[in-house]
């Protein structure tokens, strides 16, 4: 986490570092922090992984309907779901 935070200090637009911080929160079951971080990341940066992890964070927060809406929004924009992740 420290290295990713330092990377953001050097380059605040570093989507990769922001993403890894969100991922660290997600796997640590800190779902609100993960969601907050994922939502700050450019939607064009790994859109399938971002969408999947936003859904996982929402499910972790017990917000299943919001997760379903988020999933549908992603699939409406990316109907072929490249990579099949979502």
C-alpha positions as a printed Julia matrix, in Angstrom:
86×3 Matrix{Float64}:
   0.0     0.0     0.0
   2.86    2.37    0.83
   4.46    1.92   -2.59
   1.18    2.56   -4.4
   0.55    5.66   -2.29
   4.05    6.92   -3.06
   3.46    6.28   -6.77
   0.34    8.46   -6.61
   2.28   11.24   -4.9
   4.72   11.18   -7.82
   1.93   10.92  -10.42
  -1.64   11.58   -9.22
  -2.99   10.35  -12.58
  -1.46    6.88  -12.11
  -4.59    4.77  -12.6
  -2.63    1.56  -12.03
  -1.57    2.61   -8.54
  -5.07    3.84   -7.69
  -6.46    0.54   -8.94
  -4.06   -1.51   -6.8
  -5.03    0.48   -3.71
  -8.7    -0.25   -4.45
  -7.89   -3.9    -4.99
  -6.0    -4.04   -1.69
  -9.02   -2.61    0.1
 -11.33   -5.06   -1.69
  -9.32   -8.14   -0.75
  -9.06   -6.78    2.79
 -12.88   -6.63    2.96
 -12.83   -2.84    3.26
 -15.6    -2.59    0.7
 -16.53    1.07    1.06
 -12.92    2.19    0.75
 -12.52   -0.08   -2.28
 -15.66    1.28   -3.92
 -14.63    4.87   -3.25
 -11.24    4.23   -4.83
 -12.53    2.3    -7.87
 -15.01    5.07   -8.61
 -12.16    7.6    -8.89
 -10.4     5.59  -11.59
 -10.85    6.5   -15.25
 -13.62    4.26  -16.63
 -11.48    3.5   -19.7
  -8.71    2.0   -17.57
  -9.34   -1.77  -17.61
 -13.11   -1.27  -17.81
 -14.01   -4.94  -17.34
 -11.89   -5.41  -14.23
 -13.03   -2.06  -12.83
 -16.69   -2.99  -13.4
 -16.28   -6.43  -11.86
 -14.54   -5.09   -8.78
 -17.08   -2.3    -8.31
 -19.76   -5.0    -8.35
 -17.85   -7.11   -5.83
 -17.47   -4.11   -3.51
 -21.19   -3.34   -3.78
 -22.06   -6.97   -3.02
 -19.7    -6.86   -0.05
 -21.62   -3.82    1.2
 -24.89   -5.71    0.83
 -25.96   -3.49   -2.07
 -26.91   -6.25   -4.49
 -29.41   -4.16   -6.48
 -26.78   -1.46   -7.01
 -24.33   -4.16   -8.11
 -26.86   -5.47  -10.62
 -27.48   -1.95  -11.97
 -23.74   -1.38  -12.27
 -23.34   -4.69  -14.06
 -26.12   -3.87  -16.52
 -24.65   -0.42  -17.18
 -21.3    -1.99  -18.02
 -22.87   -4.64  -20.26
 -25.0    -2.04  -22.05
 -21.81   -0.15  -22.92
 -19.79   -3.32  -23.62
 -22.28   -5.95  -24.86
 -19.55   -8.3   -26.05
 -17.8    -8.15  -22.65
 -14.29   -8.54  -24.06
 -12.46  -11.09  -21.96
 -15.7   -12.4   -20.45
 -14.88  -11.11  -16.98
 -18.2    -9.42  -16.25
